[in-house]
């Protein structure tokens, strides 16, 4: 974002600079936050998946949409998650955290858990962090392995961390037994 001026935005939109300021009186920062909110909404919808059928195919479809988003917005995604931007503020950080919270809520819903305990919450949040890190590494590695292989590996990682947590948490153990029983 720091490489783009409001003049650039006005030119790309085919409007005058004063018109950009009319809709974004806070200038570049307000425009950036609006763009970030729009991207965050799109990213949150990646996890919208009907709760029908086995868990792992549902998770795979959600990850397919997420990885397609990462692929289509690679430079912006990297800049956003790697931080250091001159436009990073508590508001932009809150937007990103909102996406993480929404992803976690979708996962709890897919797991059929209304009130996740602390170990399950930590496991889900840790996995979301791992997905973000893997996505950044994937972009650094010229999108290798292919997205479908990355998706399958991330699904396997989710099962693995849930299994490890299940050894120490009765709620997760019960959840895993039920979820895996529905798998083909």
N, C-alpha and C positions, 0 to 999 in steps of 0.2 A: 504493500500500500504506500510506503514512503516514496516509491519510485513513480507514483502516478499523481499528477496535479489535477486540480479542479478544472483547469483548462482542457486537460486530456479527457476528463470525464464528459465535459460539455461537448467537445468535438466528437467523441465516440457516440454520444447520444443524439447528436445533431441539433443541439439546443444552445442557447447563449449561456455564458457564465452566470449572469444575474439570475437566470431562471433556476440554475442549479442551486444557487444561494437562497432563492425563494423557498425551495422545498427542503433545503438542508441549511438552515441559518447557522447551525453550529459548525459549518464548514466541512472540511475533509474528515474530521473525526466522526461527526454525525453520519456522514455518508458511509464511512467505513463500518460503523456499528449497524446501520440499516442493512448493508450488504451481508454482514456477518450474521445478523438475525435471520435473513432470508436463507442463507446457506445452512444455518443451524436447523431451521424448520425442515428443510429438504433432507438433511442428515437424520433427523429424528424419525422421519417417515420411512427411512430404510428399515426400521425395526417393526413397522406395522405389518403384522402377519396374522392371519386368522388362526385361532387356537384350535385347529382341526388337524387330526393325524398325529403321527409320532413327532416328538420334540426335535430330533436331530435334522430331519429334512426341513422343518420350519426354520431352525437356526441357520441351516445352509442357505436357504432362500434369502433370509435377512442379510447374511454376510455377503451374498452375491450382490445385493443392492448397495451395501456399504462399500464394498471394494470397487464397484462401478463408479460410485461417487468419488472415491479416493483417486481412481484412475482419471476421471474427467476433470478433476480439480486439483491435480497433483501439486502444482507450485503453491497454490493458496493453502492447501491442506498442510503441506510441509511448513510453510511460514507460520501458519496459525499455531500448530502444535509445538513447534520448536521455539516459539517465543522470541523475545528479543526485539520485537517490532516497536518502533517509536509510537505506534498507536495503541499499544497494549495498555489497558486500564483495568480497573476493578470491574467496570461494566462489561468489557470484552471477555475478561476471565469468567465472569458470571454466566455469560452466554455459552461459553464452551463447557463449563461445569453443568449447565442445564441440559446440554446434549448428553453428557455422561449419565446424569440422573435419569433422564428419559430412557436411555438404553437399559439401565439397570431395572427400571420399572417394567419395561417390556419383557426383560428376561424373567423377572419374578412372575409375571403374568403367564408366560409360556411354561414356567416350571409349576404353575398352579399354586403359588405361595402368596398368601395375602399379607402375612406378617413374618418376614424373614428374620431369623435370629442373627446375632452378631457375626458368627462364623460364616454363615451363608452370605450375608451382606458383604463381608470382607472378600470372600472368594469371588463373587460376581464382580465387585469393583476392581479387584486385582486382575481378573481376566479381561475386563474392558481396557484397562491400562496396557495389558499385554497385546491386545488387538491393535491399539493405537501405535504402540512401539513397533510391532511387526509390520504395520502399514507403512510407517516411516522408513523402516529398513528396506521393505519391498520397493519403495520408490527410489531409495539410494542404490539399490541393486538392479536398476533398470527393469523393474517389474518382473523380477525372476524370484521364485518359480512362477509359472503361470497362475493366474488368479484362482482357477479352480483347485489347483494343488494347495495354494495358500489357504483357501477356504476350508478344505478338508482337514488340513493340519490344525487350523484354529478350532474347528469343531472337536477334533481329537483332544486338543489342549483343554477345552472346556470340560469334556468328560473326565479327563485326567485330574484336573484340579477339584472337580466335584467329588471324585472318588477318594482323593486324599483327604478332603474335608470330611467326607462321610465316615472315615475311620475315627474321627474325634467329635462328631456332631450327629446326634440322633435325628434331628430334623432333616439334615442333608442326606443321611443314610436312607431314611424313609422315602424321601423325594427321589433319590437315585433308583431305588428298587422299583418304584412306580413308573418312572420315566423310561427306564431301560426295558421294563417288561413290555412296553408298548412298541418298542423298536422291532423292525423286521430283520 
